[in-house]
Amino acid sequence: MDLQDQLKNLFPEHVSEPQDASDDSENDIWHQDEPILCKYEKRKGKPITILDGYTGATEDFKKLAKELKTKLSVGGSFKDDKIIIQGDYRDKIMEILKEKGFNVKRVGG
């Protein structure tokens, strides 16, 4: 008896929902008219890339942050409506965002 059968025995009235194999996150992120600002800074001597200026929902921006960190294989965080990526990845981030249909503006350097 596998886990699915055990769960069916515990919750007989539950109907499982089919899961989509293609979870396309591009369609559910809101695109804006103003450009997203892509900045470069150094904090404590280490380079970081900051994305700022997104006016959509916070959850969409968090999804975008997670996707960028995964594609670039780097660390980062989401604070104060800004995405902070460790390292100088402005060019790669701008390419990824342009492929998704965002308007991106490079600030500084």
N, C-alpha and C positions, 0 to 999 in steps of 0.2 A: 504494500500500500504506500503510494507516494504522497507527497505533501498536498497535491491538489485534491486527492481523494479524502485525505484527512480534513482539509478545510471544507469540502462539500458536506462531510458528515457533521461538522460543527455548525455550519451555517447553510442549511439546506435551501432556505428561501433566497439566498444571495445569487444574483445573476451576474456572471463576470462580463465585463465590457471588452469588446475587441480592441486591441491596441494597434495603433498605426505603426507600420514598419518604418515609414519615412516621416520622421519628426522634423519638418522643415521650419526652422525658426525664422527664416527670412520673411515669411509672409505675415507673421504676427508682431513684428517690430514696426513701430510708427516712424515714418520718415518725415523730416521737417524741412522747412524752406531755408532757414538760416544754417550756415555751415557749423559743423562741430569743430572746435578749436583744438589743434594738436600742438601742445607745448613741450619744450624740453627744459628741464631744470636739473640742478645738482643739489641734493640734500645730504648733508653729512659726508660730502665728497663722493657720493655715488650718483650716477646718472639715473633719471627717471623720466618717463613720458607721461604727460597728463592730458586727458581728453576732457573737455569742458564745453558747456553750451548746449547740451541736449535739453529740449523742452518737453519731451514726451513723458510717459509714465516711468516711474522709478524702477518698476519691475522689468520693463523692457531694457532699460539701461544696465541693470544688473545682469540680465541674460547676455547682453552684448559684451559686458566685461568678462563674463565667464568664458564666452566663446573666443574672445581675443586671447585670453590667458592660455586657453587650451591649444589654440592654433599656433601660438608663438612658443609654447612650452616654457613660460616664464611665470614668475610670481607677480602679484599685484593685489590691489584692493579697490573697494568702492567706498569713498567717503565724501560727504558734503556735496553730493550730486556731481562728483568727479570720478573718473576712472584713473587710477594710478598704476602704471605698469613699470616694473623694474627693468631698467636698461633703456638705451636709446633705440627704439624701434619705430620711429616716426614714419619712415618710408614704407615699411611693411604694413603698419597699421593703416596708413592712408590708402594703400592698395586694397586691403581687405574691405575697408569701409566703402570705397568707391565701387567695388564689385557688388556690394550689398545695396547700392543706390543712394548712399549718403553723400552730401556735399561736405567736403572737408577743407579746412583752411590751416595751413602751416603757420605757426607763430614763432618768431625768433629763430635765428640761425638758418 
